[in-house]
């Protein structure tokens, strides 16, 4: 399912396509769909999925897993970095059809039940006027099913810290601010950090690229989000895998410095 360079450029322009990018870190594959990233963490023959994009992403999951040498039966867990609708898209389907545990931090449990009821600092309505380059991302998300995401009543607790006993054994890094229960995942043995939306390299609300926190249109507390960058930086990871945008390979310290320079918007 890897696209050719020409096809990849076309997908970036359209934004609505789904593509698999293999081995963005050792044993980690990236799924990009409508400007949102999910990740597959391999551990022998088992797989952990991180984040759940949109309902329509699920329809392609058998093909995606097959392209990486796996099947739906290899999936043992789904970890949600935060419970916004664009990261909860197929969580209910995965829980129902595979019976796998879905991990969400307790401070996001209510949001997981109602993924559209999140706190934000600013209305998103004026962003398309000020940042028209963000419009393609919002339209692409809508076409991918962003407005028909089902909540999930029963989830497993994602702790503030510690190693999670799922394939890949990621260490949880509590990074509140984007949501109050946001968590990143550190794969120390692979020198990789899955930052969710605590730090992104594309803000879909502004259409701007480069390391940053997400705009106040979708962030609960930007000051808290900027403070949470300290926890990301302490991991010292070389490979940064965000919830939106391309991987950053110049290290988390440089990414955090760039995000702080951008600040809150």
C-alpha positions in Angstrom: 0.0 0.0 0.0 3.0 2.3 0.0 2.3 5.1 -2.5 4.8 6.3 -5.1 6.4 9.7 -4.5 4.0 11.2 -7.1 1.0 9.6 -5.5 2.1 10.8 -2.1 2.4 14.4 -3.3 -1.1 14.0 -4.8 -2.5 12.6 -1.5 -1.0 15.6 0.4 -2.8 18.0 -1.9 -6.1 16.2 -1.7 -5.8 15.3 1.9 -8.8 12.9 1.9 -6.8 9.8 0.8 -5.6 7.0 3.1 -2.1 5.8 2.9 0.1 3.4 4.9 3.8 4.4 5.5 5.8 1.4 6.7 8.5 1.5 9.3 8.4 5.2 10.3 10.3 3.8 13.3 11.5 0.3 14.1 8.4 -1.9 14.2 6.1 1.1 13.9 3.8 1.8 10.8 1.9 5.0 10.2 -1.6 5.3 8.8 -2.5 8.7 7.5 -6.2 9.4 6.7 -7.6 12.8 6.1 -4.8 14.6 7.9 -5.0 12.3 10.9 -2.4 9.7 11.9 -2.8 6.3 13.5 0.1 4.0 14.3 0.6 0.2 14.4 3.2 -1.0 16.9 4.5 -4.5 16.2 5.7 -6.8 18.9 6.5 -10.2 17.4 3.2 -11.3 15.9 1.1 -9.0 18.0 -0.1 -5.4 17.2 -1.2 -2.4 19.2 -3.1 0.3 17.4 -2.6 3.8 18.6 -5.5 6.2 17.9 -8.5 5.5 15.7 -9.0 8.2 13.1 -12.4 7.9 11.5 -15.1 5.3 11.0 -14.2 4.9 7.3 -10.6 4.1 8.4 -11.8 0.8 9.9 -13.1 -0.5 6.6 -9.5 -0.5 5.2 -7.9 -1.9 8.3 -7.8 -5.6 7.1 -6.0 -4.5 4.0 -3.6 -2.3 6.0 -2.7 -5.0 8.4 -2.2 -7.5 5.6 0.2 -5.1 4.0 2.3 -5.2 7.2 2.1 -9.0 7.5 -0.7 -9.1 10.0 -4.4 -9.6 10.3 -7.2 -8.3 12.5 -6.6 -11.3 14.8 -3.1 -10.0 15.7 -4.5 -6.8 17.2 -4.4 -7.0 21.0 -5.1 -3.5 22.1 -6.1 0.0 21.0 -4.6 2.9 22.9 -6.2 6.4 22.5 -3.9 9.3 23.2 -7.0 11.5 23.7 -10.6 11.2 23.1 -11.4 13.8 20.4 -13.6 12.6 17.6 -10.8 12.4 15.1 -8.9 9.9 17.3 -11.9 7.9 18.4 -13.3 7.2 14.9 -13.2 3.4 14.8 -12.7 2.7 18.6 -16.3 1.4 19.1 -16.0 -0.8 16.0 -12.7 -2.3 17.2 -14.1 -3.0 20.7 -17.2 -4.6 19.3 -15.8 -6.6 16.4 -12.4 -7.7 17.9 -13.2 -7.5 21.6 -9.9 -5.8 22.3 -9.4 -3.4 25.2 -9.5 0.3 24.4 -7.3 2.4 26.7 -8.2 6.0 27.6 -7.0 8.2 30.4 -9.6 8.6 33.2 -9.8 12.3 32.6 -10.9 11.6 29.0 -13.4 8.8 29.9 -16.4 11.2 29.6 -15.1 12.6 26.4 -14.7 9.0 25.0 -18.4 8.5 25.6 -19.3 11.8 23.8 -16.4 12.7 21.6 -17.8 16.0 20.4 -18.3 17.5 23.9 -14.7 18.7 24.4 -13.5 21.9 26.0 -11.8 24.5 23.8 -10.4 28.0 24.3 -11.8 29.6 21.1 -14.6 29.0 18.6 -13.4 27.1 15.5 -15.8 29.1 13.3 -13.5 32.0 12.6 -10.5 29.9 11.8 -11.4 29.2 8.2 -11.6 33.0 7.6 -8.2 33.7 9.2 -6.5 30.5 8.1 -8.0 29.4 4.8 -5.2 26.9 4.3 -6.8 24.9 7.0 -10.1 24.4 5.1 -8.9 21.4 3.1 -8.1 19.5 6.3 -11.5 20.2 7.8 -13.3 19.2 4.6 -11.3 16.0 4.3 -12.1 15.0 7.9 -15.8 15.5 7.2 -15.7 13.3 4.2 -13.9 10.6 6.1 -16.7 10.5 8.7 -15.7 13.0 11.3 -19.3 13.9 12.0 -20.6 10.3 12.6 -18.2 9.0 15.3 -19.7 6.8 18.0 -18.7 7.2 21.6 -17.6 4.3 23.7 -19.0 3.6 27.2 -16.6 1.0 28.5 -12.8 1.6 28.3 -9.7 0.5 30.1 -7.8 3.0 32.3 -4.6 4.5 30.8 -2.4 5.5 33.8 -0.6 8.8 34.2 2.8 7.0 33.9 4.4 3.6 33.7 4.8 0.9 31.1 1.5 -0.3 29.6 1.2 -4.1 29.3 0.3 -4.2 25.6 2.3 -5.2 22.5 5.3 -2.8 22.3 5.1 -2.0 26.0 5.0 1.8 25.5 5.7 4.0 28.5 2.8 6.4 29.1 3.8 10.1 29.3 1.0 12.3 30.8 0.7 15.4 28.7 -2.5 17.3 29.6 -3.6 20.5 27.9 -4.9 19.6 24.5 -7.4 17.6 26.5 -7.2 17.1 30.2 -6.4 13.4 29.8 -4.0 13.6 26.9 -1.1 11.0 27.0 1.8 10.4 24.7 3.6 7.0 24.3 7.3 6.5 24.5 8.9 3.5 22.8 12.3 3.8 24.5 13.8 0.7 22.8 12.9 2.2 19.4 13.9 5.7 20.3 10.4 6.9 19.2 7.8 9.1 20.8 4.1 9.1 19.7 3.0 12.5 20.7 -0.7 12.4 19.8 -1.8 16.0 19.6 0.4 17.2 22.5 2.8 18.2 19.7 2.0 18.1 16.0 3.8 18.9 12.8 0.6 20.1 11.1 -2.2 22.1 12.7 -5.3 21.1 10.8 -7.1 24.2 11.9 -4.5 26.6 10.5 -3.0 24.4 7.8 0.4 25.3 9.0 3.3 22.9 9.2 6.1 22.5 11.6 6.2 21.5 15.3 3.5 23.2 17.4 0.7 22.7 19.7 -2.8 22.6 18.2 -4.8 25.9 18.0 -7.2 27.0 20.7 -10.1 25.9 18.4 -9.4 22.3 19.7 -7.2 22.8 22.8 -8.6 22.9 26.3 -5.8 24.9 27.9 -2.9 26.1 25.7 -0.8 27.2 28.7 -1.1 23.7 30.2 -0.3 22.2 26.7 2.9 24.3 26.5 3.9 23.2 30.0 3.3 19.5 29.0 6.1 19.9 26.3 8.5 19.5 29.2 7.4 15.9 29.7 7.9 15.2 26.0 11.3 16.7 26.0 12.5 14.6 29.0 12.1 11.4 26.9 15.0 12.5 24.7 13.5 10.6 21.8 15.0 11.0 18.3 11.9 10.1 16.3 8.7 12.2 16.9 5.5 10.7 15.5 2.6 13.2 15.9 -1.1 12.8 15.6 -1.2 15.2 12.7 1.6 15.8 10.2 4.8 14.2 9.1 7.3 12.5 11.4 10.0 14.7 12.8 13.5 13.2 12.9 15.5 16.0 14.3 14.8 15.0 17.9 12.2 15.9 20.5 14.3 18.7 22.0 14.4 20.6 18.6 10.7 19.9 18.1 9.7 21.3 21.5 11.9 24.4 21.0 10.1 25.0 17.7 6.7 24.5 19.3 7.5 26.9 22.1 8.5 29.5 19.5 5.2 29.2 17.8 3.3 29.4 21.1 -0.5 29.5 21.5 -2.8 30.5 18.6 
